[in-house]
Amino acid sequence: MITKGFFRSIRHPLYASLLYLARGAWRKQIGWIATLLALMASLSLVATTRADERECVEVWGDEYRE
């Protein structure tokens, strides 16, 4: 588990970058299809992040929560 540097502030930098990518693509081509795709990508990333958080808490426990 990494607790220093960039990962101290943000635990999922790849997920965050994908979220920004989806929103940026939506802003480039605003429409109902782009809105639907950006929403689906966002919801998928939130679900993946929550599942990963649960797994990390199971593995590292209180150390991870801190």
N, C-alpha and C positions, 0 to 999 in steps of 0.2 A: 504494500500500500504506500502510495506517494503522499506525503503530507507537507511538502515544501514547494516553493515556487508557484507556478501557475495553477497547479492542481489544488493548492490550498484554498483558492477562491472559487474555483469552478471545477466540479468533479467530473463533468462530462463535456469537455471542449468539443469533441467531434459532434455530439448531438446538438450542441449550441450552434456550431457552424452550419450544420444541415438545416436547422430551424431558420437561421438568417438567410441561407440560400433559398429556401422555399418562399420566404416572405419577399426576398428580392426579386425572384422570378415572377411572383404574383404582381408586384408593383410595376414590373416591366410590361406585362401584358394583362391588365386588369380585365376580367370578364368572369362569367359564371363558372366556366370550366376551370380556369386558373384558380378561382376562389375555392372551388371544391377540392382541387388537387392540393392546394396549400393547406387547407383545413385537414385533409386526410393525412398529409405528411406531418403536420403539427401534432395531431392526436396520436399518431403512431409513435412519434418521438417521445411524447409525454408518457405513453404506456411503457415503452422500452426503458425509459429512465426510471420509472417507478419500480419495474421488475428488477432492474440492475441494483437499485438502492436496497431493495429487500434482500437480494442475494448477498450484497456486501455486508449488511448488518448481520446476516446469519453467519458469515465467515469470520468477520473481525469484531462483531459485537460493539461494546461500549467504546472501544478505541476508534472505530469508524464514526460513531455518532458524534464524538468530540470534534 
